[in-house]
Amino acid sequence: MKICVSSLGNEKGAMMDSRFGRCPYFAIYDTETKTYEFIENSGVTASGGAGIAAGQQVVNKGVEVLITGFLGPNAMKVLMGGKVKPYHGKGGTIEEEIKLYEEGKLEIIENAGPAHFGMGK
C-alpha cells in the first residue's frame, strides 16, 4: 500500500504540511518495500485548481491513503474518485504521521474544508 503525506520538505524527517494543494512536496511511503519517494507537488505553482492538480498527481501515483491537514471540495472529489482515503494528520514529521496512521490514531477526513483555504499561507 502507498501512503502519501503532504510535506514541507523532501526527506522523511520533514514536517507534514497542513495544506494539500499548495504543499511543496508529497512524501509517498510504500508499506511493502518500506521505501519513500518524494515528489514535487505540481499544484503548488498553479494560479488556480491547485487541489485538483495535486489530487490527480496523488491518484496517478497509486496512493491509497493520504495524510494531510485540510482538503478543499475539488481536491476531495478527485481523491474520492481515485479511491484515496484522506486522514487528518497531527502536524508531526512524515515518519511520525505514518506511524500514527499505522497505529490507527488518525481520523478520516469526512468533509472538505472551504475552497482556497491554503492560498497565501
Backbone as JSON, one array per atom type, in Angstrom:
{
  "sequence": "MKICVSSLGNEKGAMMDSRFGRCPYFAIYDTETKTYEFIENSGVTASGGAGIAAGQQVVNKGVEVLITGFLGPNAMKVLMGGKVKPYHGKGGTIEEEIKLYEEGKLEIIENAGPAHFGMGK",
  "N": [[0.84, -1.18, 0.0], [0.42, 2.29, -0.67], [1.17, 5.21, 1.06], [0.55, 8.6, 1.32], [1.91, 11.7, 2.35], [1.32, 15.09, 2.86], [3.89, 17.4, 2.53], [6.44, 19.54, 3.96], [9.05, 19.32, 3.23], [11.62, 17.38, 1.49], [12.4, 14.95, 2.71], [12.3, 12.2, 5.04], [12.26, 13.09, 7.65], [11.12, 15.53, 7.53], [8.58, 18.02, 8.19], [5.03, 17.53, 8.3], [2.85, 19.16, 6.03], [0.09, 21.18, 6.54], [-1.43, 22.04, 4.48], [-2.85, 20.9, 1.43], [-3.22, 21.17, -1.48], [-1.35, 23.18, -1.94], [1.03, 22.39, -0.78], [4.62, 21.95, -0.73], [5.82, 19.45, -1.31], [5.16, 15.92, -1.82], [5.31, 13.15, 0.22], [5.71, 9.85, -0.36], [5.09, 6.8, 0.91], [5.86, 3.43, 0.71], [4.39, 0.66, 1.95], [5.02, -1.98, 1.59], [7.64, -2.22, 0.51], [8.93, -0.61, 2.26], [9.97, 1.88, 1.6], [10.62, 5.32, 0.7], [9.35, 7.83, -1.49], [9.84, 10.98, -2.81], [8.09, 13.62, -4.18], [7.74, 16.59, -6.12], [5.07, 18.82, -5.68], [2.89, 19.36, -8.21], [0.81, 21.11, -8.23], [1.44, 23.29, -6.67], [2.35, 25.67, -7.85], [0.29, 26.45, -9.42], [-2.04, 28.78, -10.78], [-4.68, 28.55, -10.32], [-6.92, 25.93, -9.32], [-5.27, 24.25, -7.82], [-5.71, 22.22, -5.91], [-7.06, 20.3, -7.41], [-5.12, 19.6, -9.34], [-3.08, 18.64, -7.63], [-4.44, 16.56, -6.36], [-4.94, 14.83, -8.53], [-2.35, 14.15, -9.21], [-1.55, 12.66, -6.95], [-3.4, 10.53, -7.07], [-2.62, 9.42, -9.52], [-0.2, 8.31, -8.8], [-0.86, 6.02, -7.52], [-1.62, 6.03, -4.86], [-3.16, 5.07, -1.81], [-3.84, 5.98, 0.69], [-4.05, 9.15, 2.16], [-2.43, 11.56, 4.11], [-2.95, 14.56, 5.59], [-3.68, 18.04, 6.29], [-5.87, 19.79, 5.6], [-8.48, 19.66, 3.15], [-9.76, 20.94, 0.17], [-12.99, 21.27, -1.49], [-12.82, 20.52, -4.24], [-10.41, 19.09, -4.47], [-11.05, 17.01, -2.75], [-13.1, 15.7, -4.18], [-11.64, 14.71, -6.41], [-9.83, 12.98, -5.12], [-11.58, 11.17, -3.81], [-12.8, 10.06, -6.05], [-10.63, 8.7, -7.04], [-10.33, 6.73, -5.19], [-8.85, 7.27, -2.88], [-8.18, 7.4, 0.52], [-8.57, 9.97, 2.76], [-6.87, 11.32, 5.62], [-6.73, 13.16, 8.72], [-3.81, 14.64, 9.66], [-1.5, 15.06, 12.43], [0.39, 17.02, 12.49], [3.06, 16.41, 12.77], [6.32, 14.95, 12.03], [7.02, 13.39, 8.84], [7.59, 10.64, 9.2], [6.5, 10.27, 11.79], [3.78, 10.79, 11.34], [3.05, 8.7, 9.61], [3.47, 6.53, 11.28], [1.53, 7.05, 13.24], [-0.77, 6.71, 11.67], [-0.55, 3.98, 11.03], [-0.9, 2.92, 13.55], [-3.53, 3.39, 13.93], [-4.37, 5.88, 14.86], [-5.21, 8.21, 13.62], [-7.75, 10.38, 12.36], [-10.28, 9.97, 9.89], [-10.83, 12.14, 7.12], [-13.83, 13.46, 6.63], [-15.34, 15.53, 5.62], [-14.93, 18.16, 3.28], [-12.92, 21.11, 3.55], [-13.24, 24.73, 3.3], [-13.06, 26.11, -0.03], [-9.97, 27.18, -1.42], [-8.52, 27.4, 0.97], [-5.78, 27.04, 1.62], [-4.4, 29.02, 0.25], [-1.95, 31.54, -0.02], [-0.67, 30.99, 2.36]],
  "CA": [[0.0, 0.0, 0.0], [1.14, 3.55, -0.69], [0.65, 6.25, 1.94], [1.09, 9.9, 0.95], [1.81, 12.75, 3.37], [1.67, 16.42, 2.35], [5.15, 17.64, 3.24], [7.18, 20.79, 3.8], [10.39, 19.02, 2.72], [11.78, 16.15, 0.71], [13.06, 13.9, 3.49], [11.33, 11.59, 5.96], [12.25, 13.86, 8.89], [10.45, 16.81, 7.28], [7.29, 18.18, 8.84], [3.83, 17.49, 7.48], [2.26, 20.45, 5.68], [-1.36, 21.07, 6.72], [-2.05, 22.35, 3.2], [-2.73, 19.82, 0.46], [-3.0, 21.65, -2.84], [-0.22, 24.11, -2.0], [2.24, 21.91, -0.09], [5.71, 21.86, -1.7], [6.18, 18.07, -1.66], [4.42, 14.77, -1.34], [6.11, 12.01, 0.65], [4.95, 8.63, -0.62], [5.72, 5.66, 1.6], [5.38, 2.12, 0.27], [4.43, -0.2, 3.13], [5.58, -3.29, 1.24], [9.1, -2.13, 0.35], [9.42, 0.26, 3.34], [10.76, 2.94, 0.98], [9.99, 6.61, 0.48], [9.56, 8.58, -2.72], [9.43, 12.37, -2.62], [7.84, 14.27, -5.46], [7.29, 17.96, -6.02], [3.64, 19.0, -5.94], [2.7, 20.13, -9.43], [-0.23, 22.1, -7.98], [1.89, 24.39, -5.82], [2.53, 26.9, -8.62], [-0.9, 26.7, -10.24], [-2.75, 30.01, -10.44], [-5.99, 28.08, -9.87], [-7.06, 24.48, -9.44], [-4.13, 23.55, -7.19], [-6.2, 21.0, -5.27], [-7.37, 19.33, -8.46], [-3.83, 19.13, -9.89], [-2.41, 17.85, -6.6], [-5.22, 15.33, -6.18], [-4.72, 13.94, -9.67], [-0.97, 13.67, -9.09], [-1.55, 11.63, -5.92], [-4.14, 9.39, -7.63], [-1.79, 8.82, -10.58], [0.91, 7.58, -8.16], [-1.37, 4.79, -6.92], [-1.75, 6.2, -3.42], [-4.42, 4.59, -1.23], [-4.1, 6.74, 1.91], [-3.44, 10.48, 2.2], [-2.39, 12.21, 5.41], [-2.79, 15.99, 5.36], [-4.44, 18.81, 7.25], [-7.14, 20.27, 5.06], [-8.78, 19.4, 1.74], [-10.85, 21.7, -0.41], [-14.0, 20.41, -2.11], [-12.41, 19.96, -5.53], [-9.41, 18.05, -4.19], [-11.77, 15.89, -2.14], [-13.77, 14.98, -5.26], [-10.64, 13.97, -7.18], [-9.31, 11.89, -4.28], [-12.64, 10.17, -3.63], [-12.93, 9.39, -7.34], [-9.47, 7.82, -7.18], [-10.36, 5.77, -4.08], [-7.83, 7.62, -1.89], [-8.79, 7.71, 1.81], [-7.83, 11.05, 3.42], [-6.83, 11.36, 7.08], [-6.19, 14.35, 9.37], [-2.54, 14.46, 10.35], [-1.35, 15.78, 13.71], [1.37, 18.09, 12.34], [4.41, 15.94, 13.1], [7.18, 14.62, 10.89], [6.48, 12.39, 7.92], [7.69, 9.34, 9.88], [5.54, 10.25, 12.91], [2.42, 10.72, 10.79], [2.85, 7.34, 9.09], [3.36, 5.66, 12.45], [0.2, 7.3, 13.83], [-1.75, 6.06, 10.81], [-0.42, 2.52, 11.19], [-1.42, 2.59, 14.88], [-4.95, 3.69, 13.95], [-4.58, 7.06, 15.7], [-5.62, 9.38, 12.83], [-9.17, 10.39, 11.99], [-10.55, 10.14, 8.48], [-11.43, 13.42, 6.74], [-15.13, 13.15, 6.06], [-15.89, 16.7, 4.94], [-13.96, 19.09, 2.75], [-12.92, 22.46, 4.1], [-13.6, 25.74, 2.3], [-12.17, 26.24, -1.19], [-8.88, 28.17, -1.32], [-8.07, 27.52, 2.36], [-4.32, 27.09, 1.75], [-3.77, 30.08, -0.55], [-1.28, 32.62, 0.68], [-0.12, 30.61, 3.67]],
  "C": [[0.88, 1.24, 0.0], [0.4, 4.58, 0.16], [1.34, 7.55, 1.55], [0.88, 10.88, 2.09], [2.17, 14.07, 2.7], [2.83, 16.93, 3.21], [5.75, 19.01, 2.95], [8.57, 20.56, 3.22], [10.44, 17.69, 2.02], [12.66, 15.11, 1.41], [12.1, 13.42, 4.57], [11.27, 12.28, 7.32], [11.58, 15.22, 8.75], [9.09, 16.83, 7.97], [6.16, 18.06, 7.83], [3.36, 18.91, 7.21], [0.75, 20.29, 5.82], [-2.12, 21.41, 5.43], [-1.89, 21.14, 2.28], [-2.36, 20.37, -0.91], [-1.78, 22.53, -3.0], [1.01, 23.65, -1.22], [3.36, 21.77, -1.13], [6.0, 20.43, -2.19], [5.12, 17.08, -1.2], [5.43, 13.69, -0.99], [5.24, 10.77, 0.45], [5.72, 7.45, -0.04], [5.05, 4.37, 1.14], [5.52, 1.16, 1.44], [5.02, -1.58, 2.84], [7.11, -3.25, 1.16], [9.76, -1.3, 1.44], [10.31, 1.38, 2.8], [9.92, 4.2, 0.79], [10.31, 7.12, -0.92], [9.05, 9.99, -2.44], [9.27, 13.01, -3.98], [7.38, 15.7, -5.21], [5.82, 18.02, -6.4], [3.48, 19.89, -7.16], [1.64, 21.21, -9.25], [0.24, 23.34, -7.26], [2.02, 25.71, -6.58], [1.33, 27.24, -9.49], [-1.59, 27.99, -9.8], [-4.16, 29.7, -9.95], [-6.04, 26.58, -10.04], [-5.93, 23.68, -8.83], [-4.56, 22.23, -6.57], [-6.51, 19.91, -6.27], [-6.08, 18.73, -9.02], [-3.11, 18.23, -8.89], [-3.12, 16.52, -6.39], [-4.98, 14.34, -7.3], [-3.32, 13.35, -9.64], [-0.88, 12.52, -8.08], [-2.26, 10.36, -6.42], [-3.29, 8.66, -8.65], [-0.61, 8.01, -10.02], [0.44, 6.29, -7.48], [-1.5, 4.84, -5.42], [-3.13, 5.73, -2.96], [-4.82, 5.38, 0.0], [-3.36, 8.07, 1.81], [-3.54, 11.02, 3.62], [-2.06, 13.68, 5.16], [-3.56, 16.73, 6.44], [-5.83, 19.14, 6.75], [-7.26, 19.94, 3.58], [-9.93, 20.3, 1.31], [-11.82, 20.76, -1.11], [-13.58, 19.79, -3.44], [-11.36, 18.86, -5.37], [-10.09, 16.8, -3.63], [-12.46, 15.05, -3.22], [-12.8, 14.13, -6.07], [-10.14, 12.77, -6.39], [-10.35, 10.79, -4.08], [-12.85, 9.37, -4.92], [-11.81, 8.4, -7.6], [-9.32, 6.82, -6.06], [-9.23, 5.99, -3.07], [-8.55, 8.02, -0.6], [-7.96, 8.79, 2.51], [-7.97, 11.03, 4.94], [-6.25, 12.68, 7.56], [-4.88, 13.98, 10.06], [-2.5, 15.31, 11.61], [-0.32, 16.9, 13.64], [2.79, 17.7, 12.7], [5.27, 15.72, 11.86], [6.5, 13.57, 10.02], [6.47, 11.02, 8.59], [6.66, 9.22, 11.0], [4.11, 10.08, 12.39], [2.1, 9.31, 10.28], [2.68, 6.36, 10.25], [1.99, 5.82, 13.11], [-0.89, 6.64, 12.99], [-1.74, 4.55, 11.03], [-0.95, 2.05, 12.54], [-2.91, 2.9, 15.01], [-5.31, 4.93, 14.74], [-4.96, 8.32, 14.93], [-7.08, 9.25, 12.43], [-9.32, 10.64, 10.49], [-11.16, 11.53, 8.25], [-12.73, 13.09, 6.02], [-15.73, 14.29, 5.27], [-14.78, 17.62, 4.48], [-14.05, 20.42, 3.49], [-13.33, 23.44, 3.01], [-12.6, 25.75, 1.15], [-11.15, 27.34, -0.9], [-8.34, 28.36, 0.09], [-6.56, 27.74, 2.44], [-3.65, 28.21, 0.99], [-3.16, 31.13, 0.34], [-0.69, 32.26, 2.02], [1.31, 30.2, 3.53]]
}
